[in-house]
Amino acid sequence: MDHGGSLGRARALFPNALLPFVDLSTGINPHSYPLFDLPATSLLRLPEAGRGRELKEIAASTYGAPSSANVVPAPGTQILLPRVASLVRPGKALVLGPTYAEHARAAAIAGHEVAEASDFAALAEADLAIIVNPNNPDGRIIERDRLLALAAGLRAKGGLLVVDEAFMDVGPREQSLAGDVGVGGIVVLRSFGKFFGLAGVRLGFALSDATTAELLETQFGPWAVAGPALEYGIRALADIGWQNAMRASLAEASERLDALFGRFGAPVAGGTTLFRYLRLPDAAGLFSALGERGVLLRHFSDRPHALRAGLPGSQEEWHRLESALAEWAARRED
């Protein structure tokens, strides 16, 4: 699959690149939640049910779900996708695109006839409608009122609305549907690893009405979330001070990134504070020029004029990006 974050693929594409790579091909926070010493029991023993309940309670509070009964922790949201798509009988699945490709693949695995829709209104015809909000890769936002109206129509005919809020930690939280899942017919997905910069922990959540949550949790069985993931999830989700400070820091960094790209003739067209979205005629040339200098952006095989750029994680990475952009701009002038 064509995803960002693969250094093996990057080495194959750019075998002579300056190493180490500056990997800006993901939307993962380069400034992770502080690492800490895990209790030995998180590795030596099976996870305790009480810690799982604690994680659900904290996640419900942090995300704004009605209660812990509406929360299903999982080893990453990726593993949730086909299970959630299977909550409705195989039918017509529409994904509001262009967006993250895994939703369409997961819906097909669940037996649905899948298509991408560019028009929000078309989703009303689906049995399963899927929206990424804020969208990956362009940061598009669909307002909560519109989503609730769509969900009501789908619910009336036994359909389901799935809203992937993987980047809502840095989005307009008043547009989240987390607090509305109790009415039924809605599943909200929340990712832990992106905002907290701990993608390797593999932790994510489905938020839904209590009956659906129980069904999903039963499919996973006991010990679905590993002990270390429980510990990181409980501590990080409860640390509201860190979260608020990080949102402010990411906003500053994204403004800096916009200014840098703009200075070298690559204006930013959208995104979130964890990634920026660029559209330009020479997107392929910029991707290659930076890749040869060991700076990875995210390119899209089906959108040749689009790129996505994550945030540099250090001053050295900022300097390497600036140098690579300057060289690309100089080549264009020659």
C-alpha distance (Angstrom), angle and dihedral (degrees) to the residues before:
residue distance angle dihedral
M1 . . .
D2 3.79 . .
H3 3.81 105.0 .
G4 3.78 136.3 142.0
G5 3.77 124.5 -113.9
S6 3.81 100.3 56.2
L7 3.79 110.2 129.7
G8 3.80 90.0 180.0
R9 3.79 90.3 59.6
A10 3.79 89.9 44.9
R11 3.82 91.8 54.9
A12 3.79 89.9 51.2
L13 3.81 92.2 50.0
F14 3.81 95.5 43.0
P15 3.82 107.9 26.1
N16 3.82 93.3 164.9
A17 3.79 96.9 45.8
L18 3.77 123.1 132.2
L19 3.81 108.7 -98.4
P20 2.93 142.8 -101.7
F21 3.77 95.7 44.0
V22 3.78 119.5 -125.3
D23 3.79 96.2 -135.1
L24 3.80 109.9 -151.9
S25 3.81 92.5 151.0
T26 3.82 95.7 101.8
G27 3.78 136.0 59.8
I28 3.80 92.2 -130.2
N29 3.79 117.6 129.1
P30 3.84 107.7 -107.3
H31 3.82 89.2 -154.0
S32 3.78 102.3 67.5
Y33 3.74 129.0 -162.2
P34 3.84 105.9 -86.3
L35 3.77 113.1 -83.2
F36 3.79 116.5 -124.1
D37 3.78 139.1 -175.6
L38 3.77 110.0 -83.5
P39 3.79 120.3 -138.2
A40 3.78 109.2 -103.4
T41 3.79 89.9 -124.6
S42 3.82 90.1 66.7
L43 3.79 87.7 68.0
L44 3.79 102.7 28.5
R45 3.80 100.4 47.0
L46 3.78 136.9 44.9
P47 3.81 111.4 -96.4
E48 3.79 113.9 -86.2
A49 3.80 116.3 -119.2
G50 3.80 89.3 -131.7
R51 3.80 91.8 61.4
G52 3.79 89.4 51.2
R53 3.80 90.6 52.9
E54 3.80 90.0 48.7
L55 3.80 90.7 52.4
K56 3.81 91.0 51.0
E57 3.80 92.2 50.7
I58 3.80 93.4 49.5
A59 3.82 92.3 44.8
A60 3.82 91.0 50.8
S61 3.80 90.5 51.7
T62 3.81 95.5 44.6
Y63 3.80 96.6 44.8
G64 3.80 95.9 37.9
A65 3.81 98.7 -116.8
P66 3.83 116.1 159.4
S67 3.81 93.5 -110.8
S68 3.79 144.1 -29.0
A69 3.81 87.8 -87.4
N70 3.81 87.0 70.7
V71 3.82 94.4 55.9
V72 3.81 128.2 89.0
P73 3.82 114.9 -174.8
A74 3.80 115.6 -153.8
P75 3.81 139.2 174.6
G76 3.80 91.2 -94.3
T77 3.80 130.1 -33.4
Q78 3.82 90.9 -98.5
I79 3.79 91.6 74.4
L80 3.81 89.8 50.4
L81 3.81 96.2 58.2
P82 3.84 101.5 81.8
R83 3.81 91.9 37.0
V84 3.79 91.7 54.0
A85 3.81 91.4 45.0
S86 3.82 87.8 54.3
L87 3.81 92.3 59.6
V88 3.81 88.7 89.9
R89 3.79 125.6 47.7
P90 3.82 115.2 -96.7
G91 3.78 110.0 -77.3
K92 3.77 139.3 114.5
A93 3.80 115.4 -19.8
L94 3.79 119.9 -170.8
V95 3.79 123.3 -170.0
L96 3.80 118.0 -162.3
G97 3.78 102.5 -126.6
P98 2.84 166.6 -92.0
T99 3.78 88.6 21.7
Y100 3.80 147.5 112.3
A101 3.81 106.1 -21.4
E102 3.80 97.7 -145.8
H103 3.80 93.5 76.1
A104 3.78 92.4 64.1
R105 3.79 91.6 45.7
A106 3.81 92.3 50.0
A107 3.81 92.4 48.4
A108 3.80 90.0 51.7
I109 3.81 89.9 50.7
A110 3.82 87.3 54.5
G111 3.81 89.3 56.1
H112 3.79 100.8 -102.1
E113 3.78 126.6 140.6
V114 3.80 98.9 -119.4
A115 3.79 131.6 -155.5
E116 3.77 135.7 161.8
A117 3.79 117.3 -118.7
S118 3.79 123.0 -157.3
D119 3.81 93.4 -172.6
F120 3.81 118.0 71.5
A121 3.81 91.8 -150.4
A122 3.81 90.7 60.6
L123 3.81 90.3 66.6
A124 3.81 89.8 75.6
E125 3.83 87.6 74.8
A126 3.79 93.2 59.1
D127 3.78 131.1 97.3
L128 3.79 87.9 -152.9
A129 3.81 118.6 28.2
I130 3.80 120.0 -172.0
I131 3.79 125.9 -166.1
V132 3.80 129.7 174.6
N133 3.80 107.9 -147.3
P134 3.03 116.7 -147.5
N135 3.76 85.4 25.0
N136 3.77 124.7 -123.7
P137 3.02 118.0 -109.8
D138 3.83 105.9 8.4
G139 3.82 101.7 35.0
R140 3.81 94.5 -123.6
I141 3.83 113.6 171.4
I142 3.80 125.1 -149.3
E143 3.80 111.1 -159.2
R144 3.80 119.2 -114.7
D145 3.81 94.3 -122.0
R146 3.80 91.5 56.7
L147 3.79 91.2 48.0
L148 3.81 92.4 50.0
A149 3.80 91.3 50.5
L150 3.80 90.3 50.7
A151 3.81 91.2 47.3
A152 3.80 91.6 51.8
G153 3.80 91.6 53.6
L154 3.79 93.0 47.6
R155 3.80 92.7 45.4
A156 3.81 91.1 53.5
K157 3.80 90.3 62.0
G158 3.80 97.4 38.3
G159 3.79 95.2 -96.6
L160 3.79 131.0 134.9
L161 3.79 136.5 -131.1
V162 3.80 116.0 -150.9
V163 3.79 116.3 -166.0
D164 3.79 116.1 -170.4
E165 3.81 105.9 -153.0
A166 3.79 95.6 176.7
F167 3.81 90.5 139.7
M168 3.81 99.5 34.0
D169 3.82 89.6 106.1
V170 3.82 84.9 77.2
G171 3.80 96.4 28.6
P172 3.80 133.5 84.4
R173 3.79 97.6 -66.2
E174 3.80 92.5 -163.3
Q175 3.83 85.7 70.9
S176 3.82 93.3 57.8
L177 3.80 119.3 115.1
A178 3.80 92.6 -153.4
G179 3.79 92.2 108.2
D180 3.81 92.9 48.5
V181 3.81 101.2 55.6
G182 3.80 93.6 97.9
V183 3.82 92.2 76.5
G184 3.82 90.4 67.8
G185 3.77 133.0 -124.7
I186 3.81 92.0 74.5
V187 3.79 131.5 96.4
V188 3.79 118.8 -175.8
L189 3.79 119.1 -164.3
R190 3.79 120.6 -152.7
S191 3.80 125.3 -170.5
F192 3.80 122.0 -148.7
G193 3.79 101.9 -171.6
K194 3.80 100.8 59.4
F195 3.80 102.7 58.5
F196 3.79 94.9 31.7
G197 3.82 91.4 45.8
L198 3.81 92.4 -127.7
A199 3.80 102.9 115.8
G200 3.80 92.1 150.7
V201 3.80 91.5 61.9
R202 3.83 87.9 72.3
L203 3.78 102.1 -146.5
G204 3.78 130.1 147.6
F205 3.78 141.3 148.2
A206 3.78 141.8 -134.8
L207 3.80 115.2 -152.2
S208 3.80 117.0 -160.9
D209 3.78 144.7 130.4
A210 3.80 112.7 -53.2
T211 3.81 95.7 -105.3
T212 3.79 93.0 52.6
A213 3.80 91.4 43.8
E214 3.79 90.4 54.2
L215 3.80 90.9 49.6
L216 3.82 92.5 51.3
E217 3.78 92.8 45.3
T218 3.80 91.1 50.9
Q219 3.81 89.5 55.4
F220 3.79 90.6 56.7
G221 3.78 95.7 46.7
P222 3.81 123.3 -163.7
W223 3.82 124.3 -22.1
A224 3.80 95.0 19.7
V225 3.81 91.8 150.1
A226 3.80 118.4 54.6
G227 3.79 120.5 -120.9
P228 3.84 96.1 -111.1
A229 3.82 90.8 49.5
L230 3.80 90.0 51.9
E231 3.80 91.2 53.0
Y232 3.80 94.6 48.1
G233 3.78 92.9 43.4
I234 3.80 94.4 50.6
R235 3.79 94.8 47.9
A236 3.81 99.3 40.2
L237 3.81 97.8 43.3
A238 3.79 90.1 51.0
D239 3.81 93.2 50.1
I240 3.80 99.1 90.0
G241 3.81 92.5 162.5
W242 3.81 91.9 59.4
Q243 3.80 90.7 46.3
N244 3.80 94.5 52.3
A245 3.80 93.0 46.0
M246 3.80 90.9 48.2
R247 3.80 92.8 51.5
A248 3.79 89.7 55.4
S249 3.81 91.9 46.8
L250 3.80 92.9 49.3
A251 3.80 91.1 49.9
E252 3.80 90.3 55.5
A253 3.80 92.4 46.7
S254 3.80 93.1 49.8
E255 3.80 90.8 51.7
R256 3.79 89.0 51.2
L257 3.80 90.3 50.3
D258 3.81 91.7 50.0
A259 3.79 90.4 52.3
L260 3.80 92.2 48.4
F261 3.80 95.5 50.9
G262 3.79 91.3 42.8
R263 3.81 92.1 52.6
F264 3.81 90.0 59.7
G265 3.79 97.2 44.8
A266 3.80 101.0 -94.6
P267 3.82 105.2 111.4
V268 3.79 118.2 -161.7
A269 3.81 114.7 -118.1
G270 3.81 101.6 -171.3
G271 3.77 145.0 -49.7
T272 3.79 136.1 129.8
T273 3.79 130.9 -78.9
L274 3.82 88.4 -89.2
F275 3.81 95.0 54.3
R276 3.80 138.5 11.7
Y277 3.78 126.8 -141.4
L278 3.79 122.1 -140.0
R279 3.79 131.0 -169.6
L280 3.79 118.3 -171.0
P281 3.81 138.0 141.4
D282 3.81 92.8 -116.8
A283 3.81 96.0 48.6
A284 3.81 91.3 128.5
G285 3.79 91.5 50.3
L286 3.79 92.4 49.6
F287 3.81 91.9 47.7
S288 3.81 91.3 51.3
A289 3.79 96.0 42.4
L290 3.78 92.9 52.0
G291 3.79 92.7 41.1
E292 3.79 90.9 55.6
R293 3.80 87.1 55.5
G294 3.80 91.1 50.5
V295 3.82 96.4 -102.5
L296 3.80 112.9 125.7
L297 3.78 124.5 -153.9
R298 3.80 126.3 177.4
H299 3.79 114.5 -103.1
F300 3.80 127.7 -173.7
S301 3.78 122.9 -138.5
D302 3.81 91.5 -153.4
R303 3.83 94.8 45.3
P304 3.81 107.3 48.4
H305 3.81 94.5 178.0
A306 3.82 96.0 51.1
L307 3.80 133.4 87.3
R308 3.79 134.7 172.3
A309 3.79 124.0 -150.3
G310 3.78 127.6 -165.4
L311 3.79 124.8 -156.0
P312 3.81 124.2 -79.6
G313 3.78 111.3 -117.2
S314 3.81 101.8 -148.1
Q315 3.79 141.4 22.3
E316 3.80 89.0 -103.6
E317 3.81 89.7 56.6
W318 3.81 91.0 48.2
H319 3.81 89.8 52.0
R320 3.81 92.7 48.1
L321 3.80 91.1 50.5
E322 3.81 91.6 48.4
S323 3.81 91.7 48.9
A324 3.81 92.5 48.7
L325 3.80 91.9 48.4
A326 3.81 91.1 49.4
E327 3.79 91.2 52.3
W328 3.83 91.3 48.6
A329 3.80 91.4 49.4
A330 3.81 91.6 48.6
R331 3.83 91.1 52.0
R332 3.79 90.3 53.0
E333 3.81 91.4 53.8
D334 3.82 93.3 51.1
